[in-house]
Amino acid sequence: MTPEQVADRAEISQRYTSSLERGQRNVETLYKIAPALGISHVELVKPDTEATDD
């Protein structure tokens, strides 16, 4: 799913979505983004356990 599609489904602007990614906005918006992605807000912020530290 593209950032544009996420913003559209969450009913927020793409600019706002980008600022969230950079940590510049209110985390409460994640409650809108998670259902737009079809997941829970907990799953959205859950650390990736398969990520490796290089």
Backbone as XML, in Angstrom:
<?xml version="1.0"?>
<chain id="A" units="angstrom">
  <residue number="1" name="MET">
    <atom name="N" x="0.846" y="-1.167" z="0.000"/>
    <atom name="CA" x="0.000" y="0.000" z="0.000"/>
    <atom name="C" x="0.900" y="1.242" z="0.000"/>
  </residue>
  <residue number="2" name="THR">
    <atom name="N" x="0.553" y="2.203" z="-0.815"/>
    <atom name="CA" x="1.366" y="3.413" z="-0.910"/>
    <atom name="C" x="1.045" y="4.371" z="0.243"/>
  </residue>
  <residue number="3" name="PRO">
    <atom name="N" x="1.961" y="5.298" z="0.548"/>
    <atom name="CA" x="1.668" y="6.302" z="1.577"/>
    <atom name="C" x="0.409" y="7.113" z="1.245"/>
  </residue>
  <residue number="4" name="GLU">
    <atom name="N" x="0.192" y="7.354" z="-0.035"/>
    <atom name="CA" x="-1.000" y="8.096" z="-0.455"/>
    <atom name="C" x="-2.269" y="7.324" z="-0.112"/>
  </residue>
  <residue number="5" name="GLN">
    <atom name="N" x="-2.245" y="6.019" z="-0.335"/>
    <atom name="CA" x="-3.404" y="5.180" z="-0.030"/>
    <atom name="C" x="-3.657" y="5.114" z="1.473"/>
  </residue>
  <residue number="6" name="VAL">
    <atom name="N" x="-2.588" y="5.016" z="2.255"/>
    <atom name="CA" x="-2.737" y="5.002" z="3.710"/>
    <atom name="C" x="-3.380" y="6.300" z="4.181"/>
  </residue>
  <residue number="7" name="ALA">
    <atom name="N" x="-2.876" y="7.418" z="3.699"/>
    <atom name="CA" x="-3.420" y="8.715" z="4.091"/>
    <atom name="C" x="-4.889" y="8.833" z="3.692"/>
  </residue>
  <residue number="8" name="ASP">
    <atom name="N" x="-5.219" y="8.380" z="2.516"/>
    <atom name="CA" x="-6.597" y="8.444" z="2.043"/>
    <atom name="C" x="-7.513" y="7.590" z="2.909"/>
  </residue>
  <residue number="9" name="ARG">
    <atom name="N" x="-7.101" y="6.370" z="3.188"/>
    <atom name="CA" x="-7.926" y="5.468" z="4.001"/>
    <atom name="C" x="-8.066" y="5.953" z="5.443"/>
  </residue>
  <residue number="10" name="ALA">
    <atom name="N" x="-7.013" y="6.592" z="5.968"/>
    <atom name="CA" x="-7.040" y="7.098" z="7.339"/>
    <atom name="C" x="-7.691" y="8.473" z="7.424"/>
  </residue>
  <residue number="11" name="GLU">
    <atom name="N" x="-8.019" y="9.030" z="6.265"/>
    <atom name="CA" x="-8.639" y="10.354" z="6.170"/>
    <atom name="C" x="-7.757" y="11.446" z="6.771"/>
  </residue>
  <residue number="12" name="ILE">
    <atom name="N" x="-6.464" y="11.368" z="6.429"/>
    <atom name="CA" x="-5.497" y="12.391" z="6.807"/>
    <atom name="C" x="-4.680" y="12.732" z="5.562"/>
  </residue>
  <residue number="13" name="SER">
    <atom name="N" x="-3.983" y="13.839" z="5.607"/>
    <atom name="CA" x="-3.201" y="14.239" z="4.436"/>
    <atom name="C" x="-1.911" y="13.427" z="4.340"/>
  </residue>
  <residue number="14" name="GLN">
    <atom name="N" x="-1.418" y="13.313" z="3.138"/>
    <atom name="CA" x="-0.157" y="12.609" z="2.927"/>
    <atom name="C" x="0.979" y="13.358" z="3.630"/>
  </residue>
  <residue number="15" name="ARG">
    <atom name="N" x="0.899" y="14.658" z="3.635"/>
    <atom name="CA" x="1.908" y="15.475" z="4.315"/>
    <atom name="C" x="1.942" y="15.142" z="5.812"/>
  </residue>
  <residue number="16" name="TYR">
    <atom name="N" x="0.751" y="14.994" z="6.396"/>
    <atom name="CA" x="0.657" y="14.638" z="7.813"/>
    <atom name="C" x="1.235" y="13.243" z="8.049"/>
  </residue>
  <residue number="17" name="THR">
    <atom name="N" x="0.938" y="12.313" z="7.145"/>
    <atom name="CA" x="1.471" y="10.959" z="7.251"/>
    <atom name="C" x="2.995" y="10.985" z="7.229"/>
  </residue>
  <residue number="18" name="SER">
    <atom name="N" x="3.562" y="11.778" z="6.356"/>
    <atom name="CA" x="5.018" y="11.893" z="6.271"/>
    <atom name="C" x="5.613" y="12.459" z="7.554"/>
  </residue>
  <residue number="19" name="SER">
    <atom name="N" x="4.940" y="13.449" z="8.138"/>
    <atom name="CA" x="5.459" y="14.037" z="9.376"/>
    <atom name="C" x="5.360" y="13.044" z="10.530"/>
  </residue>
  <residue number="20" name="LEU">
    <atom name="N" x="4.357" y="12.161" z="10.501"/>
    <atom name="CA" x="4.270" y="11.096" z="11.509"/>
    <atom name="C" x="5.463" y="10.158" z="11.391"/>
  </residue>
  <residue number="21" name="GLU">
    <atom name="N" x="5.807" y="9.814" z="10.159"/>
    <atom name="CA" x="6.944" y="8.920" z="9.927"/>
    <atom name="C" x="8.232" y="9.522" z="10.475"/>
  </residue>
  <residue number="22" name="ARG">
    <atom name="N" x="8.337" y="10.825" z="10.426"/>
    <atom name="CA" x="9.528" y="11.514" z="10.924"/>
    <atom name="C" x="9.446" y="11.816" z="12.423"/>
  </residue>
  <residue number="23" name="GLY">
    <atom name="N" x="8.332" y="11.413" z="13.073"/>
    <atom name="CA" x="8.179" y="11.630" z="14.511"/>
    <atom name="C" x="7.836" y="13.055" z="14.883"/>
  </residue>
  <residue number="24" name="GLN">
    <atom name="N" x="7.247" y="13.799" z="13.964"/>
    <atom name="CA" x="6.931" y="15.198" z="14.205"/>
    <atom name="C" x="5.462" y="15.446" z="14.539"/>
  </residue>
  <residue number="25" name="ARG">
    <atom name="N" x="4.662" y="14.417" z="14.649"/>
    <atom name="CA" x="3.225" y="14.594" z="14.865"/>
    <atom name="C" x="2.719" y="13.733" z="16.004"/>
  </residue>
  <residue number="26" name="ASN">
    <atom name="N" x="1.461" y="13.958" z="16.348"/>
    <atom name="CA" x="0.785" y="13.276" z="17.423"/>
    <atom name="C" x="0.563" y="11.805" z="17.101"/>
  </residue>
  <residue number="27" name="VAL">
    <atom name="N" x="0.909" y="10.959" z="18.029"/>
    <atom name="CA" x="0.798" y="9.516" z="17.835"/>
    <atom name="C" x="-0.664" y="9.058" z="17.808"/>
  </residue>
  <residue number="28" name="GLU">
    <atom name="N" x="-1.584" y="9.852" z="18.326"/>
    <atom name="CA" x="-2.996" y="9.465" z="18.320"/>
    <atom name="C" x="-3.510" y="9.183" z="16.912"/>
  </residue>
  <residue number="29" name="THR">
    <atom name="N" x="-2.903" y="9.772" z="15.921"/>
    <atom name="CA" x="-3.314" y="9.540" z="14.543"/>
    <atom name="C" x="-3.073" y="8.093" z="14.141"/>
  </residue>
  <residue number="30" name="LEU">
    <atom name="N" x="-2.186" y="7.417" z="14.845"/>
    <atom name="CA" x="-1.952" y="5.998" z="14.560"/>
    <atom name="C" x="-3.224" y="5.190" z="14.742"/>
  </residue>
  <residue number="31" name="TYR">
    <atom name="N" x="-4.126" y="5.668" z="15.595"/>
    <atom name="CA" x="-5.404" y="4.989" z="15.779"/>
    <atom name="C" x="-6.259" y="5.073" z="14.512"/>
  </residue>
  <residue number="32" name="LYS">
    <atom name="N" x="-6.017" y="6.043" z="13.661"/>
    <atom name="CA" x="-6.708" y="6.148" z="12.373"/>
    <atom name="C" x="-5.982" y="5.339" z="11.296"/>
  </residue>
  <residue number="33" name="ILE">
    <atom name="N" x="-4.664" y="5.358" z="11.362"/>
    <atom name="CA" x="-3.865" y="4.693" z="10.338"/>
    <atom name="C" x="-3.971" y="3.170" z="10.443"/>
  </residue>
  <residue number="34" name="ALA">
    <atom name="N" x="-3.935" y="2.643" z="11.658"/>
    <atom name="CA" x="-3.953" y="1.188" z="11.844"/>
    <atom name="C" x="-5.154" y="0.531" z="11.166"/>
  </residue>
  <residue number="35" name="PRO">
    <atom name="N" x="-6.392" y="0.992" z="11.411"/>
    <atom name="CA" x="-7.516" y="0.349" z="10.723"/>
    <atom name="C" x="-7.460" y="0.528" z="9.207"/>
  </residue>
  <residue number="36" name="ALA">
    <atom name="N" x="-6.880" y="1.633" z="8.754"/>
    <atom name="CA" x="-6.749" y="1.846" z="7.317"/>
    <atom name="C" x="-5.849" y="0.781" z="6.697"/>
  </residue>
  <residue number="37" name="LEU">
    <atom name="N" x="-4.915" y="0.277" z="7.488"/>
    <atom name="CA" x="-4.017" y="-0.783" z="7.041"/>
    <atom name="C" x="-4.572" y="-2.173" z="7.332"/>
  </residue>
  <residue number="38" name="GLY">
    <atom name="N" x="-5.676" y="-2.223" z="8.075"/>
    <atom name="CA" x="-6.286" y="-3.500" z="8.411"/>
    <atom name="C" x="-5.612" y="-4.210" z="9.571"/>
  </residue>
  <residue number="39" name="ILE">
    <atom name="N" x="-4.959" y="-3.436" z="10.453"/>
    <atom name="CA" x="-4.284" y="-4.006" z="11.618"/>
    <atom name="C" x="-4.639" y="-3.200" z="12.860"/>
  </residue>
  <residue number="40" name="SER">
    <atom name="N" x="-4.275" y="-3.710" z="14.025"/>
    <atom name="CA" x="-4.522" y="-2.983" z="15.261"/>
    <atom name="C" x="-3.411" y="-1.956" z="15.487"/>
  </residue>
  <residue number="41" name="HIS">
    <atom name="N" x="-3.706" y="-0.972" z="16.337"/>
    <atom name="CA" x="-2.681" y="0.033" z="16.643"/>
    <atom name="C" x="-1.490" y="-0.598" z="17.355"/>
  </residue>
  <residue number="42" name="VAL">
    <atom name="N" x="-1.737" y="-1.648" z="18.124"/>
    <atom name="CA" x="-0.655" y="-2.351" z="18.814"/>
    <atom name="C" x="0.264" y="-3.010" z="17.794"/>
  </residue>
  <residue number="43" name="GLU">
    <atom name="N" x="-0.327" y="-3.646" z="16.799"/>
    <atom name="CA" x="0.458" y="-4.309" z="15.762"/>
    <atom name="C" x="1.260" y="-3.297" z="14.944"/>
  </residue>
  <residue number="44" name="LEU">
    <atom name="N" x="0.693" y="-2.114" z="14.766"/>
    <atom name="CA" x="1.355" y="-1.071" z="13.977"/>
    <atom name="C" x="2.667" y="-0.621" z="14.617"/>
  </residue>
  <residue number="45" name="VAL">
    <atom name="N" x="2.712" y="-0.550" z="15.933"/>
    <atom name="CA" x="3.913" y="-0.052" z="16.615"/>
    <atom name="C" x="4.766" y="-1.168" z="17.206"/>
  </residue>
  <residue number="46" name="LYS">
    <atom name="N" x="4.351" y="-2.399" z="16.993"/>
    <atom name="CA" x="5.089" y="-3.560" z="17.501"/>
    <atom name="C" x="6.451" y="-3.642" z="16.807"/>
  </residue>
  <residue number="47" name="PRO">
    <atom name="N" x="7.514" y="-3.818" z="17.591"/>
    <atom name="CA" x="8.838" y="-3.930" z="16.972"/>
    <atom name="C" x="8.923" y="-5.124" z="16.030"/>
  </residue>
  <residue number="48" name="ASP">
    <atom name="N" x="9.681" y="-4.973" z="14.987"/>
    <atom name="CA" x="9.887" y="-6.056" z="14.024"/>
    <atom name="C" x="10.895" y="-7.021" z="14.620"/>
  </residue>
  <residue number="49" name="THR">
    <atom name="N" x="10.439" y="-8.189" z="15.020"/>
    <atom name="CA" x="11.321" y="-9.157" z="15.674"/>
    <atom name="C" x="12.295" y="-9.823" z="14.718"/>
  </residue>
  <residue number="50" name="GLU">
    <atom name="N" x="12.027" y="-9.688" z="13.410"/>
    <atom name="CA" x="12.933" y="-10.288" z="12.435"/>
    <atom name="C" x="14.007" y="-9.328" z="11.965"/>
  </residue>
  <residue number="51" name="ALA">
    <atom name="N" x="13.949" y="-8.097" z="12.435"/>
    <atom name="CA" x="14.962" y="-7.109" z="12.046"/>
    <atom name="C" x="16.302" y="-7.486" z="12.675"/>
  </residue>
  <residue number="52" name="THR">
    <atom name="N" x="17.358" y="-7.213" z="11.953"/>
    <atom name="CA" x="18.686" y="-7.503" z="12.474"/>
    <atom name="C" x="19.451" y="-6.216" z="12.669"/>
  </residue>
  <residue number="53" name="ASP">
    <atom name="N" x="20.293" y="-6.192" z="13.666"/>
    <atom name="CA" x="21.172" y="-5.043" z="13.898"/>
    <atom name="C" x="22.480" y="-5.301" z="13.192"/>
  </residue>
  <residue number="54" name="ASP">
    <atom name="N" x="22.837" y="-4.432" z="12.274"/>
    <atom name="CA" x="24.097" y="-4.596" z="11.552"/>
    <atom name="C" x="25.173" y="-3.764" z="12.166"/>
  </residue>
</chain>
